[in-house]
Amino acid sequence: MDADTEAAKAKKNIYREESAFHQAHEHQSASAVLRAVIDEAKGETITIGQIIEAFGERAFGFVLILFSLPNCIPAPPGVAGIVGTPVLIFGIQMMLGHTRPWLPGFILRRTVSTATFKRLIDLAEPKLQKLESFCRPRLLQLFGPFGDRVVGFFAFLVAVSVLVPFPGTNFPPSIALVIASIAVMEEDGYLLIAGYLIGLAGLAYTATVLGASYHLILAAIHNLPSWLGF
């Protein structure tokens, strides 16, 4: 019983530390938060849950970027499905009004090497800071509970496009979602609109590909008897 009590206290203390961290860095940029996570890490490893918790209510933006980036670069077959499914789930959560992403406990408890994570931050930080230098709070009316649901619906559509097994249906929408997610984290309405416009162009391409494929399949079925000599 004493062991259970001590475990509960330790868990509560972790949550307190994460909450205090979030409050201290609530208004900092994404790159600054990531740097603070590394600078204040107390062990050789850090959990996925600690990284996500550090972003507080901006965590959806972080996880959407995390799972969209692999589709922005050449990747082996099957990667789109692996990373597209979480984006689909997060989009649904946002549409339902969740303020933070939900992930199973076994994923949140997964650890990464602090040194490895630091190397990744060292590589990504300059590019992220350059993009952040153009961002500032604008058109704040686009953000809030309703705005988050719109972003969730957009993420859902992007995930559907990513999961379509045709060339070119994952890259433009994924780039657009990364842009929109950064806009959400920095509350930049102009950047958010840019992400939406790029995404709509990519989704229009996906819809065109699906429509053309549908008509080709119908034509093939219609002509199949004549091709077989019936």
Secondary structure as UniProt FT lines:
FT   HELIX           2..24
FT   TURN            25..27
FT   HELIX           30..39
FT   STRAND          45..47
FT   HELIX           48..54
FT   HELIX           56..58
FT   HELIX           59..68
FT   HELIX           69..72
FT   TURN            77..78
FT   HELIX           79..95
FT   TURN            96..97
FT   HELIX           105..108
FT   STRAND          111..113
FT   HELIX           114..132
FT   TURN            133..134
FT   HELIX           140..142
FT   HELIX           145..163
FT   TURN            167..168
FT   HELIX           171..186
FT   HELIX           189..227
FT   TURN            228..229
//
